Amino acid sequence: MFRYLITIQPLGFLYASAGGFLSPENLVGRAQTKFPPDAYTLSGLIFSANKSQKLTSQEELSENLFVAGPFWANLDEFKASQEFYVPLPSTKMIGKAEVNTWELHDNGWQQSNADSEMIPAFKWQKLSAWNQDSQTLLQQKSVAKEPWKYLSMLHPRLKANERCVREKDGLFLENAVQLDDNACLLYLSTVPLEAGWYRFGGENHLVEIESHKLKDSHPLVSLLQQPIRRSFALLTPGVWGSNRISHRYSQHPDCPKPRWLLTAKAVPFRFRAGGRTKADGSRDTGRLGRGRYAVKAGAVYIFDDPLNQTWWESPEAWYPKEGYSLKHIGCGLGLPLDVAGL
C-alpha cells in the first residue's frame, strides 16, 4: 500500500522530460513535450538517494519500492487535508458551464447529450470527489486545469574557449515549463525520500522534495482497498504488451479481457533502465528502453464479469517486465469507477 505522498516544487523552470527538440535549422513551432515527469523519474531518484545514503540494499529496495503518478496539488488544499488532483476519467466531459457524459449501452458508448459539441475545459479532478457525477464536480468546483504552462526558451551554444555564441548553429529552442507558485507535483510511494533539494528529471533541474505520511483517513486509502468490480479508470498510463508491441490491455492469459474500453490517443512511453556495473566498480549510464505506447491516464475499462480484486492484488505477471515489473512504477494504477448505464 502506498504510505507516502511525495511533493515536488521546482526552483524556477522545469523542462519536458522527454520528446523531440527543434533543431537550429527549424526554430518555428514548438518541440514535443512530456510533462509532468512519469513515476519512473522519481523511482530512479529514490534509488540514487538510497545508494548514496546507504539506507538499505538496492535489492531490498527494488522489492519494496512502488511509486505512482504524476499528480499535482494546490499547496493550500494539500496542507489542510492532503487533497490532490488526479486525471479526469474519460467518461466525464466537463466544460466551463455545461457537462456531458459517456454512457454505456448495449451497442456501446453514447453521449448523454448527443447534440453537444462541447470541448472539455478540465482534465483534472479532486481525488476526494472521485465517484461524483459530472454535474456535481462542476457545481462544487472539484475540477481544475493543469497549473503549468509552456514557455519557449531560446538558448545559445557557446564556443569551447570563450563565452560567446558560436558563429554557426549558435542558437537552439527548448521548451520550459513554469509551475504556478501555489502548486506542486505529487507522487505516491511506499518509501519516503528525505526532505531536501535534489536534481530531478533529465535536465537535472533543482527541486525541493518533501515526503508526507499518508493519513489513514485519506480517501485514497479506502479507494485502494475497494475491490474493482466491472469498471475502473486509470490514474496513471497503462503499459501493456512486450517491449516490441504495445497493446490496450494486458495480454497475459490469466488476465480478463475488457468488453469495453473508452480512451484517448495513446501516449509515448520510454524510460531508462538501470545501468551495468563495470569491471573497475564504476557504473554505466542506464540504457534507454525501447519506445512503446501507453494507454492514457483516465481510460475506462469495462468487464463482463467482476474482477473482485484491487490493483494491489493483481499479479505482477500481468504487467510488462524490463528488469523488474512495471507495476513497481505504477503501471495501470486503477480505481473503481461508477459508469452510467452499467
Secondary structure, DSSP 4 states (H G I P E B T S, - for coil): ---EEEEEEESS-EE-SSS----TT--SS------SPPHHHHHHHHHHHHHHHT-S-HHHHHHH--EEEEEEEEHHHHHHH---EEEPPTTEEE-SS-EEEEEEETTEEEESSTT--PPP---EEEGGGTT--HHHHHHTT-EE--SEEEEEEEEEPBPSSSSSB-SSS-EEEEEEEEE-TTEEEEEEESS---SEEEEETTTTEEEEEEEEEPPTTSHHHHHHHSPB-SEEEESS-B-EE-SS-EESS---TTSPPPSEEE--S-EEE--BPP--B-TTS-BPPPPBPPPEEEBPTT-EEE-SS---B-TTTS-GGGS-BSSSBGGGGTTT-EEE---TT-
